[in-house]
Structure formats: C-alpha cells, structure tokens
C-alpha cells in the first residue's frame, strides 16, 4: 500500500508532468521515489518489509526441517503448573532447585535457564544457596547457562560462579537474533558452539551476522505423548495451508488470521518431571538425555513474550529455542539481514530501489501508450499483460536468489507486487496528468449545474 501512496504523491506532487518536462520530469520523479523509499517516512516501507518477511516465513514453516527440533526441549513454567501444585510466582529457590535437579539428573547436553536472578530473598528465609548447590553439583557434567544481570542484588556473590553467563537483553536488533553483545554470547550461539564440539562440519564463523529467525509449524512426534494438542493446527495439505495464509493476508478483515496455536519446539510440562513410574521415567530419559533443555516461564502478570509470524505471541524462551533450531538446521547458511552498504542502507534497500524504478518506468511506458490513444486497443492490452507477467517473473527470480541462494531476508516483494498488479485495477484516466483529471471533474460539475 505504501508504494501506491508514494507513486501517487510523486505523480501528482512532482515538479512537472512528463508531457511538459519530458524525460527530465521522469527522472525527477524517479529520484524522488528513491529518496522516499530510503527515507521511509512514517515507517510505511518498514511495515511492508515486515509483511514480506512474515508471509515468506509462514510459507517456509510448511517445509521447515525437524533436524533441530529433535535436539531441543523446552520446559515451560506456566499458570497451570503453579495452580496444579499450589505454588506462587516467583518460585522459591528451593522449589527451583528441586525442578532443576530433576532435569539435570537425566543428563542433558546443556541447560539454559531463561530466568533472571536479580533479588536476594535470604532475609525472607529464601536463600539462593540450595539452587546454587544444585548448579555446582551438576555443572561439571552438564554445562549450565544463566543470563547475566548487571547491578542485581546477587551480582557480588559467587552463588552462580559454576555456571556460564549469557546475554538475553539487547537493543538495536529489531526482531533479529544477535550472536554476541559486549563480547558475551547469546544463549543460542553459546549452545550451538557446544553442539559443534567435535564436529568438523559444524562451526561458528568469525563475527557471525544476526539471525533472521525462521519458525517451524509441525509439532514433533514426542509432543503428542506429552500434551493435549486438540487446539493445535493439524497436519493438512500444503496447498490448503498456503491458500489459508493467502486468504488471511489479503482479506484479513473478514478471514480469521492464520496461526499455528502451539509452539514448534517440543515442550515438556514441568509436572512430568515428577514421574515415578519406570515407563514414564524412560520417556523422560529418551526426551532429555543428550538434548539441549531450555527452561522459561509464561505467567499472567509477568509475561515474557515475543512475536512469531507463525504462532503470534509466544513465551520468550521459544525465541532462544528457535534461534538454536535455526543454527542446527541451517548451520552457517541461516537466514540473515542483507549486508549494509552505506549507513543504515543495506543491499535489500538498493535492490528495492532498482526494482521500484523498473516498475515505475514500466508504468510510465503504459501511461505513455495509453495517452496516445483514447481507447485501449488489443495490442495495448497484450503489452500490459505480457510486460506485467515478465515483471512478476523477474520479481519472483529476485526473491528466490535473494532469500534461498544468498540466505538474506526477503526484499519488499509485497509492495513490488502490489504496484505491478495495480495496473490492472485502474482506468486510463488514472494515468492522465492531474490537470486533465481536474478539467474532467469540472466538466461533470458544470453538466450537473446546467
């Protein structure tokens, strides 16, 4: 929608009409178009950029590999767990110690705890020492990663000295997932580095770019033995789901939004960790041993949530889980933002500008052909149709090269496609100069008065 607005603004507010200024007027409008795209007033272009990435992300989710899904388990502390066990939030350190002891006893490959330890509750009879003891006991066998918190009540203590610090709070990356902040690794990259130990075909490059997260859709086979998934989107034909995605995007005011209502990463309810039966313990061992376990929370009144284009809002721990999943699945070929060319202008912006200019010149050529005759002949219709098809194919080719060969986040194909297809929705008068349109409207007004 933004490119249509920009095209109209350029067309009607430009310095001169093309028939008066000739090629100079066309170039003036073209340069103005480039500046509008790069300056992005009111962040309208950013909105369509996000829409382009989100739609492609939903389509990619249909084909997303389960390679990483088999390596990661999320333990989510939620209101159901608190209510079922008569607990309150935050959990006491003793209660947390019991929870983590049960997880670590199954010898996972690594444990990341997505909880911030900022308060010393010792004065209220809740010392962090029991929790620290559990971490100290198991850290020699299982690497344990805790978020680093600056200036907390526990910063000066050595309670968690046996754990590895990671960074979970950052600014300036939008929805991307960075590798490091102030020389400290983020959880996904820290765990992936451990995953790559001893694997010559797996490594983290120097100064890796941030991840443009791709989200999966299909639940793991293990999930069906852990939770009731009746409310989740069931497996359907790919064409059926793609049609649902398209309809919900185009007719979003009338069609329910397409969403997978259950998280992609295998999620273990904390209650299962208290299993006593041998068969249940075997299931837990198969699920947790030599796997990466991430513990997070989603509590009413203290919600830690992120946006997923496939699921909507999900618990923040899934953000880290999906980043690690992307690294395991794609390795060094994960999706990333396009490289920067100058300042905040990146290769995607340059590509957008070139394609916009191409489409803009095409629209001008269509307008020129139509202005030469009062009616649209068969040859004009063929020219419009064939040239539009060529532009759509070119746009599709650029998207494929940009996203699937170079592994960059997609260009703004939504705005490009909208501008290309808009030619079929307009009459010849929309291509006439503003002065002619005003004259036409004045003529209608006079006829009514008479």
Beta strands, then each sheet from edge to edge (+ up, - down):
strand 1: 72-78
strand 2: 110-113
strand 3: 143-147
strand 4: 164-166
strand 5: 180-181
strand 6: 184-185
strand 7: 266-269
strand 8: 292-298
strand 9: 305-308
strand 10: 312-315
strand 11: 340-342
strand 12: 345-346
sheet 1: 4+ 3+ 2+ 8+ 1+ 7+
sheet 2: 5+ 6-
sheet 3: 9+ 10-
sheet 4: 11+ 12-
end
